């Protein structure tokens, strides 16, 4: 197997694994996800929820781990694909 086929196979397996079932996220993680989607910083999220910045960072890390993503763009894409955010999301 060539290196490129191995990478493609790994990506395909990850995509298949993601699409089987939507991961369970906590209500607090859903709230953090909504605020991230609105473009808020960790500091802004912490202030509005009356929690520490570190707590926000941990929630974001756990969300990204559960959705198997590495950055915010991937996080939002997966959240939309798995119906964790509505398609017509406006933040209201």
N, C-alpha and C positions, 0 to 999 in steps of 0.2 A: 504494500500500500504506500502510495506516495505521501509526502508531507501534506500536500494540498487536499488530497482525498481524506486524510485523517482529520484535518481541521474542519472540512465540510461535514464529515460524519458527526463530529462532536457537536457542531452547531445544530445539525438536524436533530440529534438526540435531545439536546437542550430544549429546542423548540417543541418537540413532541412531548417532553416531560412537562413543560409549562402549560400546554394546551389541554392536558388530561382533566384537571379540575382547578377551579379557582382557589387560590390559597385562602385560608381563613386569616383575616386580620382583625385586630381588636378595634373597638370603637375609637379609642384614642389614636391608634395608627391611622384609621380612616380620616379622623379629624386632621392629623398632621399631613396626610397625603393631600387633602383638600387645600390646606393652606400652602403647601409646596406648589401645587398646581396653580394657585393664584399668584405665585411668584414671590412669596414672603421669604425672608431670610430666617435662619435659625433663631437669631436674636428677636426678630419681630414675632415669630411664632411663640417663643418662650414668654415674651411679654404679654401677649394676648391670652395665653392659656395659664398664666401665673405659675409657670414651671421653670426649671433651670435650662440654660442653653444646652448643657450636657445631656439632660433628659431628652430634649428634642433630638440631639445628635444620635442618641441610642435608639430612639423610635425610628428615625430615618434609616439607620444602619440595619435594624431588624427588618424593616419593610424591604429594603434593597436585597437583603439576604433571602427573604422569603420569595421574592419575585425573581431572584437570580439575575440581577442587573448590576451594572457597574457605575452608572451615572444617572443624573436626574432625567435626561431625555429618555433613556431606556425605561426608567421607573414610570414616567407618565405614559409612555407607549404601552407598556404591559398593563398598567392600571386601566387604561381605556379598553384594551383588548380583552381583559378579564372582567370587564364591567364593574370595576371597583370605583370608577368615576363615570358619571353619565356622559354620553357623547356630546351633548349640547351644554357642557359644563360652563357655567358663567360665574359660579361662586356664590350665588344667591341661596 
